[in-house]
């Protein structure tokens, strides 16, 4: 469980940088395109790829990812289709860790045990359920661990110390710290209270890596976050580049590759 995730964070530490985690909405603009995009971002330097499962009511997501989810659903993308995509990527030799980023409803509809076993066979490494709090996740965590999948929980600046500790104790691979209250989406500035918040999270997480996301979109922001956390997650900025390229009738892969390469360079910690 979480072997590839552990190795990704260890490799980043050995290179004096934070791990770069890139979110892609599976099925936007198509599952075939997502397959190409996953390989492209991995080759451009992403240490971990999050595959978003499109959902009709993505309450944690801002407008960019909401639109991507809607487009993917129109194309008929389903949880089963996303897991098939992961299996194809593994069959083609992809070794980059894959984290499934989903709401609870699609997983419950498939059946938790069926989902966990299918995800294991597909080569998924971790599962993050955005609307499943750690207080209610104990049984699902046991199902995931039985399938050798890493449960990953979210914590927010408003999370009290008991919730931080509970989320950390149930997570494997890494703990996901939401940089600010609200939904996903690019922000012009980082939260002023982020250093203090991440210090609290890391104190509760112990040896478990902490990744920070939500609102991080530029190389400058990645560089700042890399000083505070073990990993940095970028989602909406990448999804927006895909959206804009497709709207222009262009292949999104070169544009995404250029952005991810820039973000990867920003993860390297400067010597003081």
C-alpha positions in Angstrom: 0.0 0.0 0.0 1.3 3.5 -1.1 4.6 2.0 -2.2 4.8 4.2 -5.3 3.6 7.2 -3.4 6.2 6.7 -0.7 8.9 6.4 -3.4 7.8 9.6 -5.1 8.1 11.7 -2.0 11.4 10.0 -1.1 12.8 10.8 -4.5 11.7 14.4 -4.3 13.3 14.8 -0.9 16.5 13.3 -2.2 16.5 15.9 -4.9 15.9 18.8 -2.4 12.5 19.7 -3.8 8.8 19.2 -3.1 6.8 16.6 -5.0 4.7 18.0 -7.8 1.2 16.6 -7.9 -0.9 17.4 -11.1 -4.7 17.1 -11.3 -6.4 16.1 -14.5 -10.2 15.8 -15.0 -10.5 12.3 -16.6 -12.5 12.4 -19.8 -11.9 16.1 -20.6 -11.7 16.5 -23.5 -11.9 12.7 -23.8 -10.5 9.6 -22.1 -8.2 9.1 -25.1 -6.9 12.7 -24.6 -6.5 12.1 -20.9 -4.4 9.1 -21.6 -2.0 11.2 -23.6 -2.1 14.0 -21.1 -1.2 11.7 -18.2 1.8 10.4 -20.0 2.8 14.0 -21.0 2.6 15.4 -17.5 4.5 12.5 -16.1 7.3 13.0 -18.6 7.2 16.7 -17.9 8.0 16.1 -14.3 4.8 15.4 -12.3 5.7 13.1 -9.5 2.0 12.0 -8.9 -1.1 12.4 -11.1 -4.5 12.9 -9.6 -7.3 11.6 -11.9 -10.6 13.4 -11.2 -13.8 11.3 -11.6 -16.4 13.6 -13.1 -19.5 14.1 -11.0 -22.8 16.0 -11.5 -22.5 18.0 -8.3 -18.9 18.9 -7.7 -19.4 21.0 -4.6 -15.7 21.3 -3.7 -14.7 22.5 -7.2 -14.5 25.9 -8.7 -15.8 26.9 -12.1 -12.8 25.6 -14.2 -13.0 22.1 -12.9 -16.8 22.2 -12.8 -16.9 22.9 -16.5 -14.3 20.1 -17.1 -16.5 17.7 -15.1 -19.6 18.7 -17.2 -17.7 18.2 -20.5 -16.5 14.8 -19.3 -20.0 13.7 -18.3 -21.4 14.8 -21.7 -18.7 12.6 -23.3 -20.1 9.7 -21.2 -17.1 9.4 -18.8 -17.8 7.1 -15.8 -16.0 5.8 -12.8 -15.6 2.4 -14.6 -14.2 4.3 -17.6 -11.6 6.1 -15.5 -10.5 2.8 -13.9 -10.2 1.3 -17.4 -8.0 4.3 -18.4 -5.7 3.7 -15.4 -5.4 0.0 -16.4 -4.4 1.0 -19.9 -1.8 3.4 -18.6 -0.3 0.7 -16.4 -0.4 -1.8 -19.3 1.5 0.8 -21.4 4.2 1.0 -18.7 3.3 4.1 -16.7 5.0 3.9 -13.3 4.0 7.3 -12.0 1.7 7.1 -8.9 -2.0 7.6 -9.7 -4.5 9.0 -7.1 -8.2 8.8 -7.8 -9.9 12.0 -6.8 -13.7 11.4 -6.5 -16.8 12.2 -4.6 -18.4 9.5 -2.6 -21.5 8.9 -4.8 -19.8 7.2 -7.8 -17.9 4.9 -5.4 -21.0 3.9 -3.5 -22.9 3.3 -6.7 -20.3 0.9 -7.8 -20.1 -0.7 -4.4 -17.1 0.0 -2.1 -15.6 -3.5 -2.2 -16.1 -3.8 -6.0 -14.6 -0.4 -6.5 -11.5 -1.1 -4.3 -10.7 -4.4 -6.0 -11.2 -2.9 -9.5 -9.0 0.1 -8.6 -6.3 -2.2 -7.2 -6.3 -4.2 -10.4 -6.2 -1.0 -12.5 -3.0 0.2 -10.7 -4.5 3.0 -8.7 -2.3 3.9 -5.7 -4.4 6.1 -3.6 -8.0 7.3 -3.2 -9.2 10.7 -2.1 -12.9 11.2 -1.5 -13.6 14.9 -1.3 -16.9 14.7 0.7 -15.9 11.9 3.1 -14.7 13.3 6.4 -12.3 11.1 8.5 -14.9 10.8 11.2 -17.2 8.9 8.8 -14.5 7.1 6.8 -13.4 4.3 9.1 -15.2 1.5 7.3 -14.2 2.7 3.8 -10.6 3.1 5.0 -10.6 -0.6 6.0 -11.9 -1.6 2.6 -9.2 0.5 0.8 -6.4 -0.9 3.0 -7.6 -4.5 2.4 -7.2 -3.8 -1.3 -3.7 -2.2 -0.6 -4.9 1.2 -1.6 -3.8 4.4 0.3 -6.7 6.4 1.8 -6.0 10.1 1.6 -7.9 12.7 3.6 -8.4 16.4 3.3 -7.8 18.9 6.1 -8.6 22.6 6.0 -7.5 25.7 7.9 -10.6 25.4 10.0 -9.9 21.8 11.0 -9.4 21.6 14.8 -6.5 19.6 16.2 -8.5 16.4 16.8 -9.6 16.3 13.2 -6.0 16.9 12.0 -4.8 14.0 14.0 -7.6 11.7 13.0 -7.2 12.5 9.3 -3.5 11.9 9.5 -3.9 8.6 11.4 -6.2 7.3 8.7 -4.3 8.6 5.7 -1.5 6.8 3.9 0.8 8.1 1.1 0.2 11.7 2.1 -2.2 14.1 3.8 -3.9 16.7 1.6 -3.9 20.2 3.2 -6.4 22.6 1.6 -4.7 26.0 1.4 -7.7 28.1 2.1 -11.5 27.9 2.7 -13.6 27.6 -0.4 -13.5 25.6 -3.6 -10.7 24.8 -6.0 -9.5 27.4 -8.5 -6.6 29.7 -9.2 -5.9 32.5 -6.8 -3.9 35.7 -7.2 -2.2 35.3 -3.9 -1.5 32.6 -1.3 -3.3 32.7 2.1 -1.4 34.8 4.7 -2.0 32.1 7.3 -0.7 29.3 5.2 2.7 28.9 7.0 1.0 28.6 10.4 -1.6 26.2 9.1 0.9 23.9 7.4 3.0 23.9 10.5 0.0 22.6 12.5 -0.7 20.0 9.9 2.8 18.7 9.8 2.9 18.5 13.5 -0.1 16.3 13.5 1.1 14.3 10.5 4.4 13.2 11.9 6.3 11.3 9.3 3.4 11.3 6.8 4.1 13.7 3.9 1.8 16.7 3.6 0.8 18.1 0.2 -0.9 21.4 -0.2 -3.4 22.3 -2.9 -6.4 24.4 -3.9 -5.6 27.8 -5.4 -2.0 27.2 -6.4 -1.5 28.0 -10.0 1.7 29.8 -10.8 5.4 28.9 -10.6 5.9 31.6 -8.0 3.1 30.1 -5.8 4.5 26.6 -6.3 7.9 27.8 -5.2 6.4 29.4 -2.1 4.4 26.3 -1.2 7.4 24.0 -1.8 9.1 25.7 1.2 6.2 24.8 3.5 5.0 21.3 2.4 6.3 18.0 1.1 4.2 18.2 -2.0 2.3 20.8 -4.1 -0.9 20.2 -6.0 -1.8 22.1 -9.1 -5.2 21.4 -10.7 -7.3 24.3 -12.0 -4.4 26.0 -13.8 -3.7 22.8 -15.8 -7.3 22.1 -16.5 -7.7 25.7 -17.7 -4.8 25.4 -20.1 -6.5 22.3 -21.6 -9.8 24.1 -21.9 -8.3 27.1 -23.7 -6.2 25.0 -26.1 -9.2 22.9 -27.1 -11.3 26.0 -27.6 -8.7 27.3 -30.0 -8.7 24.0 -31.9 -5.2 23.1 -30.7 -3.7 20.0 -29.2 -3.5 20.6 -25.4 -0.5 18.3 -24.8 2.3 20.8 -25.7 0.7 23.6 -23.7 0.3 21.4 -20.6 3.8 20.0 -21.0 5.2 23.5 -21.0 3.3 24.5 -17.9 4.1 21.4 -15.9 7.8 21.7 -16.8 7.8 25.2 -15.5 6.0 24.1 -12.3 8.4 21.3 -11.8 11.4 23.6 -11.9 9.7 25.7 -9.2 9.5 22.8 -6.8 13.3 22.9 -6.2 14.2 24.4 -2.9 16.8 27.2 -3.2 20.0 26.8 -1.2 20.3 29.4 1.6 
